[in-house]
Amino acid sequence: MPASLTILLSVAVALGADSSPIRADDASAIEHYEKRVRPILASNCFECHGDDRQEGGLSVTSVASLLRGGDQGPAIVPGDPDAALLIQAIR
């Protein structure tokens, strides 16, 4: 697994592992996403899941879009990282 995807996996787990719900307007979640997650997603995922193209209806450009998910459901599931489609896709 490429190093960037390993980092992404750990970051995604961190986003979804907390038992408190992540809200799209949660300032700490947004800051974490913008500083630690977005750059990795921009390098690896935006081509197919960015502003210009949302394969499978999924955009990964914000915490809100990850929570909303795409055609198959939410990309992240707060408190249940194993249920997160983002984690499943990376694995």
C-alpha distances in whole Angstrom, upper triangle without the diagonal:
4,6,8,7,7,10,11,10,13,15,15,16,19,20,21,21,25,27,29,29,27,30,29,32,31,31,29,26,26,26,23,22,23,22,19,17,19,18,14,15,18,15,13,15,19,19,19,20,22,26,27,25,24,22,23,25,22,22,20,23,24,24,27,25,22,25,27,24,24,26,24,25,23,20,20,23,24,25,22,19,18,20,19,17,15,13,14,12,9,9
4,6,5,6,9,10,11,13,14,15,17,19,20,21,22,25,28,30,29,27,29,29,31,30,30,27,25,25,25,22,20,21,20,17,15,17,15,12,13,15,12,10,13,17,17,18,19,20,24,25,23,23,22,23,25,22,22,19,21,23,23,26,24,22,25,27,24,24,26,25,26,24,20,21,24,25,26,24,20,20,22,20,19,16,15,16,14,10,11
4,5,5,6,9,10,11,12,14,15,17,18,20,21,23,27,28,28,26,28,28,30,28,28,25,23,23,22,19,18,19,17,14,14,16,14,10,13,15,12,11,14,17,19,20,20,21,25,26,25,24,24,25,26,23,22,19,21,22,22,26,24,22,24,27,24,25,28,26,26,24,21,21,23,24,25,23,20,20,23,20,20,16,15,17,15,12,13
4,5,5,6,9,10,10,12,14,15,16,18,19,22,25,26,26,23,25,24,26,25,25,22,20,20,19,16,15,16,14,11,10,12,10,7,9,11,9,8,11,14,15,17,17,17,21,22,21,21,21,22,23,20,19,16,17,18,19,22,21,18,22,24,21,23,25,24,24,22,18,18,21,22,23,22,18,20,21,18,18,14,14,16,14,11,13
4,5,5,6,9,10,10,12,14,15,16,17,20,24,25,24,22,24,23,26,25,25,22,20,20,20,17,15,17,16,13,11,12,12,8,9,12,10,8,10,14,15,16,15,17,21,22,20,19,19,20,21,18,17,14,16,18,18,21,19,17,19,22,19,20,22,21,21,19,15,16,19,20,21,19,16,16,18,15,14,11,10,12,10,7,9
4,5,5,6,9,10,11,12,14,15,16,19,22,24,24,22,24,24,27,25,25,22,20,21,20,17,16,18,17,13,12,14,14,10,12,15,13,12,14,17,19,19,19,20,24,25,24,23,22,23,24,21,20,17,19,20,19,23,21,18,21,23,21,22,25,23,23,20,17,16,19,19,20,18,15,15,18,16,15,12,10,13,12,8,9
4,5,5,6,9,10,11,12,14,15,17,21,22,22,20,22,22,24,22,22,19,17,18,17,14,13,15,13,9,9,12,11,8,10,13,12,12,14,16,19,19,18,19,23,25,24,23,23,23,24,20,19,16,17,18,17,21,20,17,20,22,21,22,25,24,23,20,17,16,18,18,19,18,15,16,19,16,16,13,12,15,14,11,12
4,5,5,6,8,10,10,12,14,16,19,20,20,17,20,19,21,20,20,18,15,16,16,12,11,13,12,9,7,9,10,6,8,11,11,9,11,13,16,16,15,16,19,21,20,19,19,20,20,17,16,12,14,14,14,17,16,13,16,19,17,19,22,20,19,17,13,12,15,16,17,16,13,14,16,13,13,10,9,12,11,8,11
4,5,5,6,9,10,10,11,15,18,19,19,17,20,20,22,21,21,19,16,17,18,14,13,16,15,12,10,13,13,10,11,14,14,12,13,16,18,18,17,18,22,24,22,20,20,20,21,17,17,14,16,16,15,18,17,14,16,19,17,19,21,19,18,16,12,11,14,14,15,14,10,11,13,11,11,8,6,9,10,7,8
4,5,5,6,9,10,10,13,16,18,18,16,19,20,22,20,20,17,15,17,16,13,12,15,14,10,10,13,14,11,13,16,16,15,16,19,21,21,20,21,24,26,25,23,23,23,24,20,20,16,18,17,16,19,19,16,17,20,19,21,24,22,21,18,15,13,14,14,14,14,10,12,15,13,14,11,9,13,13,10,11
4,5,5,6,9,10,12,15,16,16,14,17,17,19,16,17,14,11,13,13,9,9,12,11,7,6,10,11,9,11,14,14,14,14,17,20,20,18,18,21,24,23,21,22,22,22,18,17,13,15,14,12,16,16,13,15,18,17,20,23,21,20,16,13,11,13,13,14,14,11,13,15,12,14,11,10,14,14,12,13
4,5,5,6,8,11,14,15,14,12,15,15,18,16,17,15,11,13,14,11,9,13,13,10,8,11,13,11,10,14,15,14,13,16,19,18,16,17,20,23,21,19,19,19,19,16,15,12,14,13,11,14,14,10,12,15,14,16,19,18,16,13,10,8,10,10,11,11,8,10,12,9,10,7,7,11,11,10,12
4,5,5,5,9,12,13,13,12,16,17,19,17,18,16,13,15,16,12,12,16,16,12,11,14,16,14,14,18,19,17,17,19,22,21,19,21,24,26,25,22,22,22,22,18,18,15,17,16,14,16,17,13,14,17,16,19,21,19,17,14,11,9,10,9,9,9,6,8,11,9,11,9,7,11,13,11,12
4,5,5,7,10,12,12,11,14,16,17,15,15,12,10,13,13,10,10,14,13,11,10,14,16,14,15,18,19,18,18,20,24,23,21,22,24,27,26,24,24,24,24,20,19,16,17,15,13,16,17,14,14,18,17,21,23,22,19,16,14,10,11,9,9,10,8,12,14,12,14,12,11,15,16,14,15
4,6,7,10,10,10,8,11,12,14,12,13,10,7,10,11,8,8,12,13,10,9,12,15,14,14,17,18,18,17,18,22,21,18,19,21,24,24,21,22,22,21,17,16,13,14,12,9,12,13,10,10,14,14,18,21,19,17,13,11,8,9,7,9,10,8,12,13,10,13,11,11,14,15,14,16
4,6,8,9,8,8,11,13,15,13,15,13,10,13,15,12,12,15,16,14,12,15,18,16,16,19,21,19,18,20,23,22,19,20,23,26,24,22,22,21,20,17,17,14,16,14,11,13,14,11,10,13,13,17,19,17,15,11,10,6,6,4,5,6,5,9,9,8,11,10,9,12,14,14,15
4,6,9,10,10,14,16,18,15,17,14,12,15,17,14,14,18,18,16,15,18,20,19,18,22,23,22,21,23,26,25,23,24,26,29,28,25,26,24,24,21,21,18,20,18,14,17,18,14,14,17,17,20,23,20,18,15,13,10,8,6,5,6,6,9,11,10,14,13,11,14,17,16,16
4,5,7,8,12,15,16,13,15,12,11,14,16,13,14,18,18,16,16,19,21,20,20,24,25,24,24,25,29,28,25,26,28,31,30,27,28,27,26,23,22,19,21,18,15,16,18,15,14,18,18,22,25,22,19,16,15,12,10,6,5,8,9,12,13,13,16,16,15,18,20,19,20
4,6,9,12,16,17,14,17,15,13,17,18,16,17,21,21,20,19,22,25,24,23,27,28,27,26,28,31,30,27,28,30,33,32,29,29,28,27,24,24,22,23,20,16,18,20,17,15,18,19,23,25,23,19,16,17,13,10,7,4,8,10,13,13,14,18,18,17,19,22,22,22
4,7,9,13,14,11,14,12,11,15,16,15,16,19,20,19,19,21,24,24,23,26,28,28,26,27,31,30,26,27,28,32,31,28,29,28,26,24,23,21,22,19,15,16,18,16,14,17,19,22,25,23,20,16,17,13,11,7,7,10,13,16,15,15,19,19,18,21,23,23,24
4,6,10,11,9,13,12,10,13,16,15,15,18,20,19,18,19,23,23,22,24,27,26,24,25,28,27,24,24,25,29,28,25,26,25,23,20,20,18,19,16,12,12,15,13,10,13,15,19,22,20,17,13,14,11,9,5,7,10,12,15,14,13,17,17,17,20,22,22,23
4,7,8,7,10,9,7,9,12,11,11,14,16,16,14,16,19,20,18,21,24,23,21,22,25,24,21,21,22,25,25,22,24,23,21,18,17,15,16,12,8,9,12,10,8,12,14,17,20,19,16,12,12,9,9,6,9,11,12,16,15,13,16,15,16,19,20,20,22
4,5,5,9,10,8,9,12,13,12,14,17,17,16,17,20,21,19,21,24,24,22,22,25,24,21,20,21,24,24,22,24,23,20,18,16,15,15,11,8,7,11,11,8,11,13,17,20,20,16,13,14,11,11,9,12,15,15,19,17,15,18,17,19,21,22,23,25
4,6,8,10,8,7,11,12,11,12,16,16,15,14,18,19,17,19,22,22,20,19,23,22,18,17,17,21,21,19,21,21,18,16,14,13,12,8,6,4,8,9,7,9,12,15,19,19,16,13,13,12,12,11,15,17,17,20,19,16,18,17,19,21,22,22,25
4,6,9,8,7,10,12,12,13,16,17,16,16,20,21,20,21,24,25,23,22,25,25,21,20,20,23,24,22,25,24,21,19,17,16,14,11,8,8,12,13,11,13,16,19,22,23,20,16,17,15,16,14,17,20,20,23,22,20,21,20,22,25,25,26,28
4,6,5,6,9,10,11,12,14,15,15,16,19,20,19,21,24,25,23,22,26,26,22,21,22,25,26,24,26,26,23,21,19,17,15,12,9,10,13,13,12,15,17,21,24,24,21,17,17,15,15,12,15,18,18,22,21,19,21,20,21,24,25,25,27
4,6,5,6,9,10,10,12,14,14,15,18,20,19,20,23,24,23,22,26,26,23,21,22,25,26,25,27,28,25,22,20,17,16,12,10,12,15,15,15,17,20,23,27,27,23,20,19,17,18,15,18,21,20,24,24,21,23,21,23,26,26,26,28
4,5,5,6,8,10,11,12,13,14,17,18,18,20,22,23,22,22,26,26,23,22,23,27,27,26,28,28,26,23,20,17,16,13,11,13,16,15,15,18,20,23,27,27,23,20,19,16,17,14,16,19,18,22,22,20,22,20,21,24,25,24,26
4,5,5,6,9,10,10,10,12,15,16,15,17,20,20,19,19,23,23,20,19,20,24,24,22,24,24,22,19,17,14,13,10,7,10,13,12,11,15,16,20,23,23,20,16,15,12,13,11,13,16,15,19,19,16,18,16,17,21,21,21,23
4,5,5,6,9,10,10,10,13,15,14,15,18,19,18,17,21,22,18,17,17,21,22,20,23,23,21,18,15,13,11,8,6,9,11,11,12,14,16,19,23,23,20,17,15,14,15,14,17,19,18,21,21,18,19,17,19,22,22,21,24
4,5,5,6,8,9,10,12,14,15,16,18,20,19,19,22,23,20,19,19,23,24,23,25,26,24,21,18,15,13,10,10,13,15,14,15,18,19,22,26,26,24,20,18,16,18,16,19,21,20,23,23,20,22,19,20,24,24,22,25
4,6,5,6,7,9,11,12,13,15,17,18,18,18,21,22,19,18,20,23,24,22,24,25,24,20,17,14,13,11,9,13,15,13,15,18,18,22,25,25,22,19,16,14,16,14,16,18,16,20,21,18,19,17,17,21,21,19,22
4,6,6,5,6,9,10,10,11,14,15,14,14,18,19,16,15,16,20,20,19,21,21,20,16,14,10,9,7,7,10,11,10,12,15,15,18,22,22,19,16,14,12,15,14,16,18,16,19,19,16,17,14,15,19,18,17,20
4,6,6,5,7,10,10,10,13,15,15,14,17,19,16,14,15,19,20,19,22,23,21,18,15,11,9,8,9,12,13,13,15,17,18,20,24,24,22,19,16,16,18,17,20,21,19,23,23,19,20,17,18,22,21,20,23
4,6,7,7,10,11,12,13,15,16,16,19,21,18,17,18,22,22,22,24,25,24,21,18,14,12,12,12,15,16,16,18,20,20,23,27,27,25,21,19,18,20,19,21,22,20,23,24,21,22,18,19,23,22,20,23
4,6,6,7,9,11,12,13,14,15,18,20,18,17,19,22,22,21,23,24,23,20,17,13,13,12,12,16,16,15,17,20,19,22,25,25,23,20,17,15,18,17,19,20,17,20,21,18,19,16,16,20,19,17,19
4,6,5,6,9,10,11,11,12,15,16,14,14,16,19,19,18,19,20,20,16,13,10,10,9,10,13,13,11,14,17,16,18,22,21,20,16,13,13,15,15,17,18,15,18,19,15,16,12,13,17,16,14,17
4,5,5,6,9,10,10,9,13,14,12,11,13,16,16,16,17,19,18,15,12,8,7,8,9,12,12,11,14,16,15,17,21,21,20,17,14,14,17,17,20,21,18,21,21,17,17,13,15,18,17,15,19
4,6,5,6,9,10,10,13,15,13,12,14,17,17,17,19,21,21,17,14,11,10,11,13,16,15,15,18,20,19,20,24,24,23,20,17,17,20,21,23,23,20,23,23,20,19,16,17,20,18,16,19
4,5,5,6,8,9,12,14,13,12,15,17,17,17,18,20,20,16,14,11,11,12,14,17,16,14,17,19,18,19,22,22,21,19,15,16,19,20,22,21,18,20,21,17,17,13,14,17,15,13,16
4,5,5,5,6,9,10,9,9,12,14,14,13,14,16,16,12,10,7,8,10,12,14,13,11,15,16,14,16,19,19,18,16,13,14,17,18,21,20,17,19,19,16,14,11,13,15,13,12,15
4,6,6,5,8,10,9,8,10,12,13,13,15,17,17,14,11,9,8,11,13,16,14,14,17,18,17,17,21,21,21,19,16,17,21,22,24,24,21,23,23,19,18,14,17,19,16,15,19
4,6,7,8,11,11,11,13,15,15,15,16,19,19,16,14,12,12,14,17,19,17,16,20,21,19,20,23,23,23,21,18,19,23,24,26,25,22,24,24,20,19,15,17,19,16,14,18
4,6,7,9,9,10,14,15,14,14,14,16,17,14,13,11,12,15,16,19,16,15,19,20,17,17,20,20,20,19,15,17,21,22,24,23,20,21,21,18,16,13,14,16,13,11,15
4,6,6,6,7,11,12,10,10,10,13,13,10,9,7,9,12,14,16,13,12,16,16,14,14,16,17,17,16,13,15,19,21,23,22,19,20,20,16,14,11,13,15,11,11,15
4,5,5,4,7,8,8,9,10,13,13,10,8,7,7,11,14,15,12,13,16,16,14,14,17,18,18,17,14,16,20,22,25,24,21,23,22,18,16,13,16,18,15,15,18
4,6,6,9,8,7,9,9,13,13,12,10,10,11,15,18,19,15,16,19,19,16,15,18,19,20,19,17,19,23,25,28,27,24,25,24,21,18,16,18,19,16,16,19
4,6,9,8,6,6,6,9,10,9,8,9,11,14,17,17,14,14,17,17,14,12,14,15,17,17,14,17,21,24,26,25,22,23,22,18,15,14,17,17,14,15,18
4,7,8,6,4,6,8,8,6,5,6,8,11,13,14,10,10,14,13,11,10,12,14,14,14,11,14,18,20,23,22,20,21,20,16,14,12,15,16,13,14,18
4,6,6,6,9,11,10,8,5,6,6,10,13,13,10,11,15,14,12,12,15,17,17,16,14,16,20,22,25,24,22,23,22,19,17,14,18,19,16,17,21
4,6,7,11,13,11,10,7,9,7,10,14,13,11,13,16,15,14,14,16,19,19,17,16,19,22,24,27,27,25,26,25,21,19,18,21,22,20,21,24
4,7,10,13,12,11,9,11,11,14,17,17,14,16,19,17,16,15,17,20,20,20,18,21,25,27,30,29,27,29,27,23,21,19,23,24,21,22,25
4,6,9,9,9,8,10,11,14,17,17,13,15,18,16,14,12,14,16,17,17,16,19,23,25,28,27,25,26,24,21,18,17,21,21,18,19,23
4,6,5,5,5,9,10,13,15,14,11,12,15,13,10,8,10,13,14,14,13,16,19,22,25,24,22,23,21,18,15,14,18,18,15,17,21
4,5,6,8,10,13,15,17,17,13,13,16,14,11,8,9,11,13,14,13,17,20,23,26,24,22,22,20,17,14,13,17,16,13,16,19
4,5,9,11,14,16,17,16,13,13,15,12,9,6,5,8,10,12,11,15,18,21,24,22,20,20,18,15,12,13,16,15,13,16,18
4,7,10,12,14,15,14,10,11,13,10,8,4,5,8,9,11,11,14,17,20,23,22,21,21,18,16,13,13,17,17,15,18,20
4,6,9,11,12,11,7,8,10,8,6,4,7,9,9,9,8,11,14,17,21,19,18,18,16,13,11,10,14,14,12,15,18
4,6,8,10,9,6,7,10,9,7,7,11,12,12,11,9,12,15,17,21,20,18,20,18,15,13,11,15,16,14,16,19
4,6,8,9,6,6,9,10,8,9,13,14,13,11,8,10,14,15,19,18,16,18,17,13,12,10,13,15,13,14,17
4,7,8,6,8,11,11,11,12,16,17,16,14,12,13,16,17,21,21,19,21,20,16,15,13,16,18,17,17,20
4,5,5,6,9,10,10,13,17,17,15,13,11,12,14,15,18,19,18,20,19,15,16,13,16,19,18,18,21
4,5,5,6,9,10,13,17,17,14,11,10,9,11,11,15,16,15,18,17,13,14,12,15,18,17,18,20
4,5,5,6,8,12,15,16,13,10,10,10,12,12,16,17,16,19,17,14,15,14,17,19,19,20,22
4,5,5,6,8,12,13,11,8,8,10,12,13,17,17,16,19,16,13,13,12,15,17,16,18,21
4,5,5,8,12,12,9,6,5,6,9,11,14,14,13,15,13,10,10,9,12,14,13,14,17
4,5,9,12,12,9,5,6,6,7,8,12,12,12,15,12,10,11,10,13,15,15,17,19
4,7,10,10,7,5,7,9,10,12,15,15,15,17,14,12,12,12,15,16,16,18,21
4,7,7,5,4,5,8,10,13,16,15,14,15,12,10,9,9,13,13,13,15,18
4,5,5,6,7,11,13,16,19,18,17,17,14,12,10,11,14,14,13,16,18
4,6,9,10,13,15,18,21,19,19,18,15,14,11,13,16,15,14,17,19
4,7,8,12,13,16,19,16,16,15,12,11,8,11,13,12,12,15,17
4,6,9,10,13,16,14,14,14,10,9,8,10,13,12,13,16,17
4,5,7,10,13,12,11,12,9,7,7,8,11,12,12,15,16
4,7,10,13,11,10,11,9,5,5,5,8,9,9,11,13
4,6,9,8,7,9,8,4,6,6,8,10,11,12,14
4,6,5,6,8,6,5,8,9,10,11,14,15,16
4,6,7,10,9,8,12,12,12,14,16,17,18
4,6,9,9,10,13,14,13,15,18,18,18
4,6,6,7,11,12,10,12,15,15,15
4,5,5,9,9,7,9,12,12,12
4,5,8,9,7,7,11,11,10
4,6,9,8,8,11,12,12
4,5,5,6,9,10,11
4,5,5,6,9,10
4,5,5,6,9
4,5,5,6
4,5,5
4,6
4
